[in-house]
Amino acid sequence: MFCPHCGNECENDAVMCVSCKKMIKELPKEKNSLLTKLQPITFVGIGLGFLFLIFCLIPPLSARWWVIMPFGLASSIIFFLQHKKVNGIELKICFYGILIVLGIFLIRDIAISSTIQNVSQIMGSERLKFMLRVGELY
């Protein structure tokens, strides 16, 4: 096989010419899937965000913020730090990951606030009934 650039003879399976250091034939392209493009730390952020979502959907755990908030906080920090370092599709994943974790946090907070308000209204009406009954006795 002859090099098309310099005309020197090269080995048949050569990819680069030894004398002119130019490419003779292209290397076979690897499959560029999304999973091979992402950095491992981004996968950690996605996993922590997914755990945060799952734990927010479990009612007994959603009220225990000290259990689930570290997952959301760690996921947000990882996404934020990666957002500064990466580009392309991974940049979009990190940006939307931050927004999704913040959205889940706000929805969880609103749901817990409305639950607390409903409980306080029920307790307030029960307390009023109790005070009226006690007042009737005196």
PyMOL commands that set and color helices and strands:
alter all, ss='L'
color gray80, all
select helices_A, chain A and resi 34-37+40-57+59-62+65-85+89-137
alter helices_A, ss='H'
color red, helices_A
deselect
rebuild
show_as cartoon
